[in-house]
Amino acid sequence: MSNSKKHPQALVIGAGVNGLTSALCLDKEGFKVTVVAENLAPNITSVVAGALWEYPPAVCGHHRNEKSLDRSKEWCITSYNIFAQLASKTETGVRMRPVVFFFKRPIEDNEREYNKMLEFRSKVQGFERNSNLISENHINTNQELKDAYTFIAPMVDTNMYMNWLLQQATNSGIHIIQRKISGSLLNQEQDLKAEFGTDVIINCSALGSIELAEDNTMYPIRGALVQVENDGKTMAPVLKSYCMSFDSSTSDQDMIYIIPRGDDRLLLGGLVEPDEWNTDINLNNYQPVRDILERCIDFLPILEDANVDKQEPVKVGLRPSRKENIRLEAEPNSSIIHNYGHGGSGVTLSWGCAIEVAALAKTKYHS
Ligand SMILES: Cc1cc2nc3c(=O)[nH]c(=O)nc-3n(C[C@H](O)[C@H](O)[C@H](O)COP(=O)(O)OP(=O)(O)OC[C@H]3O[C@@H](n4cnc5c(N)ncnc54)[C@H](O)[C@@H]3O)c2cc1C
């Protein structure tokens, strides 16, 4: 690979949270970066995300592949520490706020949950396990919850954050082009390298990888969040996130997460519908979306007084999921590096993945 030029050049495909974060990390490593994306914020999944940081396996997006799970743990802790720093700049839209996870059984009864708690509790700020959290937070007693823990977690206002990432990219001189790339990347690798004068190609195209990486193990998991007002006018503002963790006694569709967004909105989730591509669902035309609202009110009764946001009552998006979980690797015998398939954890893992992408790109360029 050529290393005679002053700056190595990278082409990033995709301008979601993973594409833009990778672009920034490549820029920091000395690459001259171009980003090509079919869609930019706000018309991408990364803006839909509830964007609550969570240690894997997350409530939504259970990892089945142990190798991927181990790597995700490192990626998410790296991201946690970077988000904690970004939270000091209000313009990023990142906040560090308490989250409470509730359980229907003592945590020890679920080996996976118990090990997860033991693993991450010393790596986050303010961890505390205490079943009094159930009554202190006024959770409906009909939920028959038995256990709970809390810690301080990054929560990201993705409207602000994606704009901030875009701004950081343009401020760094990263060139952003809105355009769709069609067909297999491998088949057009030399053409793309010639057109953009690049040494490496980073594929952050999420579900676009079905076509670009010819990866038919990628599939969407449709999700939806009901957005309600949280400005203190009709109910006391909710400033913590609440999640009811998935275990064998609950189904995916029973999951509950309640996440404050910025200063005056609250997101209520969620929906977990594999292989559903249609994003035209709302409170009027789809009962499972209405069920989200009912389930959350039943869980946290003060939400009865919340008004649904008039401008954007529901956010719908397709989590870019992959059967073997995230693909972050160099394609053999090529200049392509893949970074896609983050499912329900793309924001949580973004910085950890992007730093690894930039390190891989450096190795590829110098090899
Ligand atoms: C309801 C919901 C709740 C969620 N909650 C959370 C959460 O709490 N925490 C969390 O961490 N994550 C959450 N997620 C998951 C998160 O949104 C995703 O994992 C993340 O946004 C994926 O980012 P990405 O950059 O990989 O993909 P995307 O945001 O989908 O971006 C992909 C980019 O690739 C471009 N692209 C695709 N194909 C092509 C092509 N052929 N040519 C050119 N460009 C192309 C697109 O235009 C876009 O710019 C949630 C998702 C949903 C739907």
The ligand as an SDF file (V2000), in Angstrom:
LIG
                    3D

 53 58  0  0  0  0  0  0  0  0999 V2000
  -35.8540    2.9650   18.7890 C   0  0  0  0  0  0  0  0  0  0  0  0
  -34.3540    2.8520   18.9100 C   0  0  0  0  0  0  0  0  0  0  0  0
  -33.7560    3.0350   20.1480 C   0  0  0  0  0  0  0  0  0  0  0  0
  -32.3720    2.9280   20.2680 C   0  0  0  0  0  0  0  0  0  0  0  0
  -31.8020    3.1520   21.4880 N   0  0  0  0  0  0  0  0  0  0  0  0
  -30.4530    3.0820   21.6240 C   0  0  0  0  0  0  0  0  0  0  0  0
  -29.8420    3.3440   22.8810 C   0  0  0  0  0  0  0  0  0  0  0  0
  -30.5160    3.6350   23.8790 O   0  0  0  0  0  0  0  0  0  0  0  0
  -28.4750    3.2710   22.9580 N   0  0  0  0  0  0  0  0  0  0  0  0
  -27.7050    2.9540   21.8800 C   0  0  0  0  0  0  0  0  0  0  0  0
  -26.4840    2.9010   22.0130 O   0  0  0  0  0  0  0  0  0  0  0  0
  -28.2660    2.7030   20.6710 N   0  0  0  0  0  0  0  0  0  0  0  0
  -29.6150    2.7440   20.5230 C   0  0  0  0  0  0  0  0  0  0  0  0
  -30.1990    2.4670   19.3090 N   0  0  0  0  0  0  0  0  0  0  0  0
  -29.3520    1.9160   18.2290 C   0  0  0  0  0  0  0  0  0  0  0  0
  -28.6280    2.9770   17.4320 C   0  0  0  0  0  0  0  0  0  0  0  0
  -29.5490    3.9170   16.9320 O   0  0  0  0  0  0  0  0  0  0  0  0
  -27.8780    2.3240   16.2670 C   0  0  0  0  0  0  0  0  0  0  0  0
  -27.1110    1.2370   16.6990 O   0  0  0  0  0  0  0  0  0  0  0  0
  -26.9340    3.3450   15.6200 C   0  0  0  0  0  0  0  0  0  0  0  0
  -27.6320    4.5080   15.2920 O   0  0  0  0  0  0  0  0  0  0  0  0
  -26.2580    2.7770   14.3900 C   0  0  0  0  0  0  0  0  0  0  0  0
  -25.4400    3.8070   13.8870 O   0  0  0  0  0  0  0  0  0  0  0  0
  -24.7100    3.6540   12.4900 P   0  0  0  0  0  0  0  0  0  0  0  0
  -23.8750    4.8610   12.3200 O   0  0  0  0  0  0  0  0  0  0  0  0
  -24.0440    2.3360   12.4220 O   0  0  0  0  0  0  0  0  0  0  0  0
  -25.9260    3.5930   11.4330 O   0  0  0  0  0  0  0  0  0  0  0  0
  -26.9440    4.6950   10.8770 P   0  0  0  0  0  0  0  0  0  0  0  0
  -27.2820    5.7350   11.8480 O   0  0  0  0  0  0  0  0  0  0  0  0
  -28.0650    3.8870   10.2930 O   0  0  0  0  0  0  0  0  0  0  0  0
  -26.1450    5.3670    9.6970 O   0  0  0  0  0  0  0  0  0  0  0  0
  -25.8350    4.6480    8.5130 C   0  0  0  0  0  0  0  0  0  0  0  0
  -25.2650    5.6100    7.5000 C   0  0  0  0  0  0  0  0  0  0  0  0
  -24.8790    4.8640    6.3450 O   0  0  0  0  0  0  0  0  0  0  0  0
  -25.4260    5.4830    5.1920 C   0  0  0  0  0  0  0  0  0  0  0  0
  -25.5940    4.4960    4.1200 N   0  0  0  0  0  0  0  0  0  0  0  0
  -26.2720    3.3370    4.1580 C   0  0  0  0  0  0  0  0  0  0  0  0
  -26.2090    2.7340    2.9510 N   0  0  0  0  0  0  0  0  0  0  0  0
  -25.4630    3.5390    2.1460 C   0  0  0  0  0  0  0  0  0  0  0  0
  -25.0550    3.4780    0.7760 C   0  0  0  0  0  0  0  0  0  0  0  0
  -25.3890    2.4400   -0.0030 N   0  0  0  0  0  0  0  0  0  0  0  0
  -24.3080    4.4950    0.2830 N   0  0  0  0  0  0  0  0  0  0  0  0
  -23.9630    5.5540    1.0530 C   0  0  0  0  0  0  0  0  0  0  0  0
  -24.3340    5.6550    2.3530 N   0  0  0  0  0  0  0  0  0  0  0  0
  -25.0710    4.6720    2.8790 C   0  0  0  0  0  0  0  0  0  0  0  0
  -26.7390    6.0480    5.7040 C   0  0  0  0  0  0  0  0  0  0  0  0
  -27.2780    7.0030    4.7900 O   0  0  0  0  0  0  0  0  0  0  0  0
  -26.2720    6.6550    7.0120 C   0  0  0  0  0  0  0  0  0  0  0  0
  -25.6310    7.8880    6.7950 O   0  0  0  0  0  0  0  0  0  0  0  0
  -31.5710    2.5980   19.1370 C   0  0  0  0  0  0  0  0  0  0  0  0
  -32.1900    2.4370   17.8970 C   0  0  0  0  0  0  0  0  0  0  0  0
  -33.5670    2.5560   17.7700 C   0  0  0  0  0  0  0  0  0  0  0  0
  -34.1870    2.3790   16.4180 C   0  0  0  0  0  0  0  0  0  0  0  0
  1  2  1  0
  2  3  1  0
  2 52  2  0
  3  4  2  0
  4  5  1  0
  4 50  1  0
  5  6  2  0
  6  7  1  0
  6 13  1  0
  7  8  2  0
  7  9  1  0
  9 10  1  0
 10 11  2  0
 10 12  1  0
 12 13  2  0
 13 14  1  0
 14 15  1  0
 14 50  1  0
 15 16  1  0
 16 17  1  0
 16 18  1  0
 18 19  1  0
 18 20  1  0
 20 21  1  0
 20 22  1  0
 22 23  1  0
 23 24  1  0
 24 25  2  0
 24 26  1  0
 24 27  1  0
 27 28  1  0
 28 29  2  0
 28 30  1  0
 28 31  1  0
 31 32  1  0
 32 33  1  0
 33 34  1  0
 33 48  1  0
 34 35  1  0
 35 36  1  0
 35 46  1  0
 36 37  1  0
 36 45  1  0
 37 38  2  0
 38 39  1  0
 39 40  1  0
 39 45  2  0
 40 41  1  0
 40 42  2  0
 42 43  1  0
 43 44  2  0
 44 45  1  0
 46 47  1  0
 46 48  1  0
 48 49  1  0
 50 51  2  0
 51 52  1  0
 52 53  1  0
M  END
$$$$
